[in-house]
Amino acid sequence: MQASSLGRPSWPVRSTTQSALQDVDQTLYEAAGIDGANAIQQFFHVTVPMVRTVTSVVVTLNLINGLKIFDIIYVMTGGGPDHASESLSTYLYSLAFGGQVAGAIPAVG
């Protein structure tokens, strides 16, 4: 794995999301338009439900990928000067074991 691609798989996310949007059947939009739905209603009641499974898979894989870089960031920089290289996983670690705020972990994670 290249160092530049750690933590941010950009092209698989774009291509997967684009293919999910193209996979939505146009007859659903036509039926919603006939029923009187405007563009915003079509988006929330047709597009979002049709791409929900793909979106959940993409978010899950990105979360896993973001957690995979914890050890590299923590060993090399520990979050860096002024939290410059901090990711969500290193931030949660510093909250959990840094002893800063008692109830912050459930609020963040």
Residue pairs with C-beta under 8 A, 6 or more apart in sequence:
6 68
6 69
6 72
7 65
7 66
7 68
7 69
7 87
8 65
9 61
9 62
9 65
13 58
13 62
16 54
16 57
16 58
17 51
17 54
17 55
17 58
20 50
20 51
20 54
20 55
21 47
21 51
23 50
24 46
24 47
24 50
24 51
25 50
28 46
28 50
29 42
29 46
32 41
32 42
32 45
32 46
33 42
37 45
37 46
66 87
66 88
66 89
67 88
67 89
69 87
69 89
70 87
70 89
70 90
70 93
73 79
73 80
73 85
73 86
73 87
73 89
73 90
74 90
74 93
76 85
77 84
77 85
78 90
79 85
79 86
79 90
79 91
79 94
80 86
83 91
86 94
91 108
92 105
92 108
92 109
94 100
95 101
95 104
95 105
95 108
96 105
